[in-house]
Amino acid sequence: MGQTDLRKIFANLHLLKDNFHLRSLLTTLRDKSTNRLTFINTSNRVFFHLIEAAVGLLPFHRETVVTPSGESYNGFVCEPEDSIAAISLIRAGEAMEYSLRKVFESVSIGKIVIKRVVGHGDKDTGEDLIYARLQPDIENKHVFLLNPVLCSGRKTWRALNILESRGVDPAKIIIISLVSSPEAIRRILTKYPQTNMISAAVDRGLNASGEVVPGVGHFADRYFGT
């Protein structure tokens, strides 16, 4: 199912405007021969656009200001920075923090780690090992949930569970990702239809290994050089 169809089903799914500029940036990120420095710089450029687009989903209020020429201008002002919090899904989500700081210099950033517990013989136990360092007043915040690549969407879905259990209104959460799979979108927005999600691209789907295709490869490894 294509991107347009998914947006018809999920009203809170948002995508960056498709143009040759965005496609050229994504082409660089998808190219396996792209060197690490170029990958980092290009990722940061797309992240900046995503963060700015996410800001557009926050509440605004009317405000009148006086211009240098002495004229009044009736405009709009975004919610104050202290009403916004960010949560990085470690490890890849931390790559988005640099671009976030370009928009909100002092924003508070929390961390969530979700790792599948593997038992004897590498058997999946079906349980998650979770570490969460959240802001003490996060239930009062608009939350940016940072995760560059949404594969199955399970980790992001679990992160939403954690935030909801801490009193965060799902309608005040914005999931920000570079690329997403249709499977992840359906899993997350079916359970949390009031949550906003913004992505640069919706890819074709998942391969047999559970990776997004065409995708950008193992994002954290390419960005952090590990």
C-alpha positions in Angstrom: 0.0 0.0 0.0 1.4 3.4 -1.0 2.1 6.5 1.0 -1.0 8.3 -0.1 -3.3 5.4 0.8 -1.8 5.2 4.3 -2.4 8.9 4.9 -6.0 8.4 3.8 -6.3 5.7 6.5 -4.3 7.5 9.2 -5.1 11.2 9.4 -2.2 11.8 11.8 0.5 10.4 9.4 2.5 13.3 7.9 5.3 13.2 5.4 7.8 15.8 4.3 6.9 17.4 0.9 8.1 15.1 -1.9 10.4 17.0 -4.2 13.7 16.5 -6.0 15.7 18.1 -3.1 14.3 15.6 -0.6 14.8 12.7 -3.0 18.4 13.7 -3.6 19.1 13.7 0.2 17.4 10.3 0.5 19.4 8.9 -2.4 22.6 9.9 -0.7 21.5 8.2 2.5 20.4 5.0 0.7 23.6 4.7 -1.2 25.8 2.0 0.4 28.9 3.8 -0.9 28.2 7.1 0.9 31.0 7.8 3.4 30.3 8.3 7.1 30.8 12.1 7.2 28.5 12.6 4.2 26.0 10.3 5.8 26.0 12.2 9.1 25.7 15.6 7.4 22.9 14.5 5.1 21.0 12.8 8.0 21.3 16.0 10.0 19.9 18.1 7.1 16.8 15.8 6.8 16.4 15.7 10.6 16.3 19.5 10.7 13.5 19.5 8.2 11.6 16.9 10.2 12.0 18.7 13.4 10.7 22.0 11.9 7.8 20.1 10.4 7.0 18.6 13.8 7.0 22.1 15.3 4.3 22.9 12.9 2.1 20.3 14.6 2.4 22.0 18.0 -0.2 24.4 19.4 0.2 28.1 18.4 -1.5 31.2 19.8 -2.1 34.6 18.3 0.2 37.4 19.3 0.6 41.0 18.1 4.1 42.5 17.9 5.6 45.8 16.9 7.9 45.8 13.9 11.1 48.0 13.7 9.1 50.4 11.5 6.7 50.9 14.4 3.8 49.0 12.7 1.8 46.3 14.5 1.9 42.8 13.1 -0.7 40.2 14.0 1.0 36.8 14.0 1.4 33.5 15.8 3.7 32.2 18.5 4.5 28.6 19.2 4.3 26.9 22.6 7.2 27.9 24.9 10.2 25.7 24.8 9.8 24.6 28.4 6.4 23.0 27.4 8.3 20.6 25.1 10.3 17.5 25.9 12.1 14.9 23.7 12.7 11.2 24.2 15.4 9.4 22.2 15.1 5.7 21.6 18.7 4.7 22.2 20.9 4.2 20.2 19.7 5.6 16.8 17.4 8.2 18.3 20.4 10.1 19.8 21.5 10.9 16.2 18.5 13.3 16.0 19.4 15.3 19.0 21.9 17.6 17.2 19.2 18.8 14.8 16.7 19.1 17.6 19.1 21.4 19.5 19.4 23.6 16.4 15.7 24.4 16.9 15.3 24.1 20.7 18.6 24.9 22.3 17.5 24.0 25.9 15.0 21.3 25.3 15.0 18.5 27.9 15.9 15.1 26.4 15.0 11.8 28.1 16.1 8.3 27.1 14.4 5.0 26.5 16.2 1.7 25.8 14.2 -1.3 24.7 16.1 -4.5 24.1 14.6 -7.9 23.4 15.6 -10.5 26.0 17.3 -13.5 24.4 17.3 -16.8 26.2 19.2 -20.1 25.8 20.1 -20.9 22.2 19.4 -17.3 21.1 15.7 -18.0 21.6 13.4 -15.0 21.8 11.8 -14.9 25.3 9.1 -12.5 24.2 10.2 -10.1 27.0 11.7 -6.6 26.8 14.5 -5.3 28.9 13.6 -1.6 29.4 15.5 1.4 30.8 13.7 4.7 30.9 15.1 8.0 32.1 12.1 10.4 31.7 11.5 13.9 32.8 9.8 14.1 36.2 7.0 16.3 34.7 6.8 14.7 31.3 3.0 14.2 31.7 2.7 18.0 31.3 4.8 18.1 28.1 4.4 17.9 24.3 6.7 15.0 23.5 8.9 14.5 20.5 9.7 10.8 20.2 12.9 10.3 18.2 13.6 7.1 16.2 15.1 7.4 12.8 14.0 4.1 11.3 10.7 2.4 12.1 11.0 -1.3 11.1 8.3 -3.4 12.8 7.4 -0.5 15.0 7.5 -2.7 18.1 10.0 -0.6 20.0 8.3 2.6 19.3 4.9 1.0 20.2 6.4 -0.1 23.5 7.9 3.4 24.1 4.4 4.8 23.6 3.1 2.3 26.2 5.7 3.6 28.7 4.9 7.2 28.1 1.2 6.6 28.4 1.8 4.8 31.7 3.6 7.9 32.9 0.5 10.0 32.2 1.5 11.5 28.9 -1.5 12.2 26.6 -0.9 10.2 23.3 -2.4 13.2 21.5 0.6 15.3 22.7 3.2 12.9 21.3 4.8 13.4 17.9 6.9 10.5 16.5 9.7 11.7 14.3 11.4 9.2 11.9 13.5 9.3 8.8 12.0 6.2 7.1 9.1 4.1 8.2 7.6 0.8 7.0 3.9 0.4 6.4 3.9 -2.4 9.0 5.2 0.0 11.7 2.7 2.7 10.7 -0.2 0.3 11.0 1.0 -1.2 14.3 1.5 2.2 15.9 -1.3 4.3 14.6 -3.9 1.6 14.9 -3.3 1.5 18.6 -2.6 5.2 19.0 -4.6 7.0 16.2 -4.5 10.3 18.1 -0.6 10.4 18.1 1.0 12.3 15.3 3.8 10.7 13.2 6.0 12.5 10.7 8.5 10.8 8.4 10.6 11.7 5.4 9.6 8.5 3.5 7.4 5.4 3.8 9.4 2.5 2.4 8.1 -0.6 0.6 8.1 -2.9 3.6 10.2 -5.4 5.5 12.5 -8.1 4.2 12.8 -11.6 5.6 15.3 -10.2 8.2 12.8 -7.6 9.4 14.7 -4.7 7.9 13.1 -1.8 6.1 13.5 -2.0 2.3 14.9 -0.2 0.4 15.9 1.5 3.7 19.2 3.1 4.7 20.9 0.1 6.2 21.8 -0.1 9.9 21.3 3.5 10.6 23.1 3.7 14.0 26.1 1.8 12.7 26.5 4.1 9.7 25.9 7.3 11.7 28.1 6.5 14.7 30.7 4.5 12.8 30.3 1.3 14.9 
